[in-house]
Amino acid sequence: MRRFEDAVAVTGIGQSAVGRRLGRSGVALTVDAALAAVDDAGLCVADIDGVATFPGESTDPGFAGCGVWELRDALDLQLTWFVGAPQTSGQLGTFIDACMAVACGLATHVLCFRTVCESSAQRAGGRAEVMASQLVATEWRRWLSPFGAPSAANWIALYAQRHFDRFGTRREALGAIACNARANAAGNPSAVFRDPMTLDDYLAARMISTPLCLYDCDIPVDGSTAVIVSARQRAADAPHGGVNLEAVGCGLRTPFAWDQIDGLDGMAASGAADMLWRRTDLCPADVDVAELYDGFSILALAWIEALGFCALGEGGPFVEGGDRIALDGALPLNTQGGQLSGGRLHGYGMLHEAVVQLRGAGGDRQVPGEPEVAVVSAGGGPLAGCLLLTR
């Protein structure tokens, strides 16, 4: 089988400042991340001939901090290919599109980015500040709001409760994911929350939507992340070499709706994960580090099961206690603090961290033993995508 993955590599990464209410425009943050990635790849702006971003545009305040047009104008890019799309594989879909574009010869160096200004958009009023506009933003949300379920916290809580009821999962399991994220964030200077957190702290936190508490929810931030996808033969010229794309997973086998997914267990992650392993000779046992989407803690657990690190329903015992998912554990998880402590940078934050780990550049949070294989995932509910990367 001829695989497009074999034709591409990640040659550069960059990230802007990340924080709460930075008060900077999305374009400014994106330019910072883009220029950092270009420099990291040993390129100049004139070398960039493709741009990819998720979602391009959005009616949710702060959810899309910058689009293709704005970045093209800001850097005066001369593009042969571009994409910005909201309906894609869990935020990583446009990255996958970029890889295919390079493999097909439509571009040589594609700048892929994700920018959010959600913290500034929410302002002092927090989530309630933007909730009213979101309730009428799309047709499907109008069907949920009369039932007091305006937020993803409500929708995902139902999946968590289903997992608890069917498999006996305990809050201590989700607490292990949250506490592990906080411990790893201590080694990430860009993380929003770096103070130590114990399991008792987690269990004492206020409930948001049963069984999810405050520390089960990700942290809205302002920030931009950029990665550069290049033709693999160009990777040898990059200062850090290239991180290779081994396989992608972007299958969609469930209805595109938060409340109509068969089983209410793995969600769309199951289809994406199945596709990933069908495109490689590697297996879960080969993975050295896992950067798994944790918009809510239960989603990271769902990805662990969907990707085959344990059987369906065994995710609770797998993570409980935190030893297996620690930096020195069998499956180091979300080494930068994930979105629960590092900040809600979506799948691009996970992708950035996977490259950092495979380069051995994680500093205090570096996984020991020179990791060679990393898995990255993004999305939850009806959206999911995943990547397998190799050093």
Secondary structure, DSSP 8 states (H G I E B T S, - for coil): ---GGGGEEEEEEEE---BSS----HHHHHHHHHHHHHHHTT--GGG--EEEES-S--SSTTT----HHHHHHHHT---SEEEE-SSSSTT-HHHHHHHHHHHTTS-SEEEEEEEEEHHHHHGGGTTHHHHHHHHTTSHHHHHHGGGT--SHHHHHHHHHHHHHHHH---HHHHHHHHHHHHHHHTT-TT-S--S---HHHHHHS-EEETTEEGGGB----EEEEEEEEEEGGGGGGSTT--EEEEEEE----S-SSTT--GGGSSTTHHHHHHHHHHT-S--GGG--EEE---SBHHHHHHHHHHTTSS-TT-HHHHHTTSTTTSTTSSS-B-TT-IIIII---HHHHHHHHHHHHHHT--GGG--SS---EEEEEE--TT--EEEEEE-
